C-alpha cells in the first residue's frame, strides 16, 4: 500500500521559514520523481518543485531562490525548505510521487499559512 505522509506545515509570519517533509512507503522511492504541489484557497493546484531520481530539480518561478527541494533516498523522504515566505505562499501543500510509468501518488496535504 502506497503512503505519502506530509508534515511540517503550520502558521508562520511573512519572511519566516518552514521545512516540509514527506515520508513515503510502498513505492520504489529512489527511482521515482518526487514533487511538491500546492493549492491556494480558491485556486487550482500547482507545481512548486520537483526532484528527479538523479537529483535534478525544477521550480516554479514564484519560488525560485526561496524554496529548496531535496530528497533522502535512505529515509524515503523528500523535503521542501521554504524561506522568505510570503502571504501568497499560503496553501495546502501536497507531496506527489511519480513512477517511471507515470503513475502518480498523492499525499493528503499539509496546510501552510503565512500571516502578516
N, C-alpha and C positions, 0 to 999 in steps of 0.2 A: 504494500500500500504506500503510495506516494504521499509524503507530508512535507510541506514547506511552512515553517513557523517563523513569522516575523516578530521582532521585539525591538525595543529601544525608542519607540515613539513617545510623545508627550508634549507638554506645554513648554515653550521656550520664548524668551524675548527676542525681538529682532536684533540681529547681529550676533546672536549666540550660536552654539553648535550642538549637534546631536549625532550619535552614531547608531545607525540601524543595523540589525543583524538578521540574517535569515538562515536558519538551520534546516537542512534538507535530509530526508531519509527516503529509502525506497527507490532511489534513482542512481544512475551512474554519474555521480556529481562531476567527476573530473573531466568528463568528455562532453558535458552539457554547457551550452551558453546560458549564463545567468544574467538576469536583468532586474532592475528596479523600475517600476512604473508608479505613477501617482494619479489620483483623481481628485481634483479640487472640487469644492462644493458647487454643484450645478453644472459641472463641466465634464468633458469626456476624459477617459483615462489616456494618459500619455506616457511615452517612454522618457525616463530620466537618464538612465545609464545602463550599459550592458558590458559584460566582460566575457570574452571567448575562452575556450579551454587553454589556448596558448598565452592568454593574458592581455591580448589587445582589447582596448576599451573604446566605447562610443559614449558621447554625452550629448544631451540636449543643449542647445545654445544657451538656454536660460540658466543653466547650472555650471557651465564651463568655468573653471577656475575657482569654484566654490565647493563643489562636491567631488568626492573621490570614491570610486567603486574598487573593491578588492575582493579576493577570494582566498580561502584557505582550504585546499583540497583535502588535507589531512583531517580537517574538522567538518568537512562537508558544509561549509558556511560561507556565505557571501555577505559583505559589509557595504554600507554606504555611509561614508563620513560626510556630514553636511556642516559646512562652516558659513559664516556671514549670512545667516538665514534671514530671509525677507518675509514680509507678510504674505506675499503671493506664493510662498512655498507651502502654505497651509494646505493639507490634503491628506487623504488616506494613501499610504504608500504600500505598494504590493510587490512581492517578490515573484519572479517568474523563472521557471527552468524550462529550457527548450532543448529537446533531444536532437540528435543528428538527423532524425527522420521528421523533424519539425513538429513534434507533438509538444504542446505546451502545458505546463502545470503551474497553477497559481496558489499562492498563499491566501490567507483570509484578510490580510492587511493590518497595518498599524497606523493610528492617527497621529499626525504631526500638526500641532497648532502653534503658529508663530504670532505672538502678540506684540503690540506697540508699547 
